Amino acid sequence: MFVKKNSCKNGRILLTFTRGFRENGKNKQKHVETLGYLDDLEKIYDDPIAHFKVIAKQRTAEEAKETEPIHLTLDPSTEISESDSGLKNLGYAVFEKIYHELGIHAFFRRHENRLPIDFNLNAIFRLLVYSRILDPGSKKQAYDQQNQFFETMAPSLESVYRSLDYFDRFNLDLQTWLNEAVKKQYGRNQEYAYYDITNYYFEIDEEDELRRRGPSKEHRPNPIVQMGLLLDSQGLPLAYHLFPGNQSEKLSLNPLLNRLKEDYGLGRLVVVADKGLNCGDNIACQVAQGNGYIYSQSIRGADQEFKQYVLEENGYRVNGENSKVKSRIYPKEITFTDALGKKKKIRVDQKQVVFYSQDYADKARYERGRTLAKAQKYLQSPSSLNRALAYSAASYIKGLHFNEDGEIVETKSMLYLDEDKIREEEQFDGYYAIVTSELDKSDSEIIETYHGLWKIEETFKISKSDFKTRPIYVSLESHIEAHFLTCFVALLLTRILELRMNQAKLPAVKDCPQIDGKRVFSAFELVDSLRKYSCSHIGENVYNFHYTDVVIRSVEQVFGVDLNLKYRKRSEIKKIIADMKK
């Protein structure tokens, strides 16, 4: 590295740090850093050129030291120590980058200065978030295994549990902060908002106000808590809230939207959800607030007029191979409950889109065939009926009786297949319906927008399977809220990483999924590779890295960090982490 004098068109001399190198047998130069105009620098230094020559020499020496060969002295008699056992992860450095871009560290710095605590809230929050992504487990596990990172984040297990109360206190403020940060850093497309609900179980028997028995997605008898999650058009988490396990999911949407209107200052948005949210109260509320909706519509549960419209061939247009679509604008009478608890009716113009797919029809018939096979098995052997069967095959059996808990009880009636129900369902195989307030949107746009719900379904899958959000081991309501806050942030960081990687449009390479000749990565792939990007200590503060793949090499390109060296000094690793925090 040397100091270069550059003559400018304005007649002034610009000083820069420049590095010389050889490429293809030719001497070349690369700009490193701009120092300033010589006449300005002369006002600060007696001899600016001499001053910066000394600095250039120092930097050159430091760079040479960093790249010089590593020499280790290995003693064959050295025993393994507890501090050396296990791998250290450096994949979390990528999440450090996004974490600091969102300013989460600044959020906690702003709040913890006023708190009577002797531990770092931000450090503990980072520990819980990164552990949830890279090594999910209990809070105790996160504390016990924090030596997998290159820094100590929690001074004690007690500090981890104490911090949960503060995370709960700052929950809504942090969600609002994150929304503003996402809009600033990455842009937030809020034309559509995808909403869905899932539930998480606790391995306990006793209920409380939040943990209540309800319709479990996994058909478990344990108390559950329900979470409503809202994603923006890009699939980035927007907000979430928790509500009791026994509360109807239909009642969960409007309180969340009301909060976001106030806290986020949201304008008009179109809520996209499945038929579980399609009810008069939600539609009336969205219309009253000036919002829109796109909901799926149960055909088999609809009125006779709509069923006839679906089956009537008139109006259908060919929509690709083995598919058809039609739509109409229909004055729909909606029944809802007002603020005083009184039932009222309003009439809204609603666009109804119906489409048919032969693939959907084949799938429906296949799944019904499997269910009917179970029902036949029960008819032949009543003792084979179990709780899982009751959620599916039992619906096709006439003569069964259920108690108040929905469990099958002994019956003396003759049991037989409900042939009328089977025929009724068969005629609607392959048909799907969507209803919407967006009267001017084309049928294809409405269908495409609704299909975007896969984003939230996948997000729940990441949460439950990849991040192991359940079962939940904390018991205090404040700790439960804090647990879900760390999971929410973990999901947000992961989805942002996925977005940045796929927006980079890196050139196609072998063995990497592609769209239009460009690399594309799933959240699962990214997290899996970053979990594997680990190293082991081999002596004298030197670490041996064990893993790389196309994901790691792509991360290098997107984030401008060198992750390709097999051996690194601890000081180099620390510098990578520090640079990612800038």
JOTAGI-V684996 format. One record per run of one state. SS is the DSSP state (H for helix, E for strand, L for the rest). FROM is the first residue (numbers start at 1). TO is the last residue. If there is no record, write none. Layout:
[[SS | FROM | TO] [SS | FROM | TO]]
This chain:
[[L | 1 | 1] [E | 2 | 7] [L | 8 | 12] [E | 13 | 23] [L | 24 | 25] [E | 26 | 37] [H | 38 | 41] [L | 42 | 47] [H | 48 | 67] [L | 68 | 87] [E | 88 | 89] [L | 90 | 91] [H | 92 | 101] [L | 102 | 103] [H | 104 | 112] [L | 113 | 120] [H | 121 | 134] [L | 135 | 138] [H | 139 | 144] [L | 145 | 145] [H | 146 | 148] [L | 149 | 156] [H | 157 | 169] [L | 170 | 170] [H | 171 | 185] [L | 186 | 191] [E | 192 | 201] [L | 202 | 211] [E | 212 | 212] [L | 213 | 223] [E | 224 | 231] [L | 232 | 236] [E | 237 | 244] [L | 245 | 248] [H | 249 | 251] [L | 252 | 252] [H | 253 | 263] [L | 264 | 269] [E | 270 | 273] [L | 274 | 274] [H | 275 | 277] [L | 278 | 279] [H | 280 | 288] [L | 289 | 291] [E | 292 | 297] [L | 298 | 303] [H | 304 | 311] [L | 312 | 316] [E | 317 | 318] [L | 319 | 322] [E | 323 | 337] [L | 338 | 342] [E | 343 | 357] [H | 358 | 380] [L | 381 | 381] [H | 382 | 384] [L | 385 | 386] [H | 387 | 390] [L | 391 | 392] [H | 393 | 396] [E | 397 | 398] [L | 399 | 400] [E | 401 | 402] [L | 403 | 407] [E | 408 | 409] [L | 410 | 415] [E | 416 | 417] [L | 418 | 418] [H | 419 | 426] [L | 427 | 430] [E | 431 | 436] [L | 437 | 442] [H | 443 | 451] [L | 452 | 453] [H | 454 | 466] [L | 467 | 476] [H | 477 | 503] [L | 504 | 506] [E | 507 | 507] [L | 508 | 513] [E | 514 | 515] [L | 516 | 517] [E | 518 | 519] [L | 520 | 522] [H | 523 | 532] [L | 533 | 533] [E | 534 | 539] [L | 540 | 541] [E | 542 | 545] [L | 546 | 549] [H | 550 | 559] [L | 560 | 566] [E | 567 | 569] [H | 570 | 580] [L | 581 | 582]]
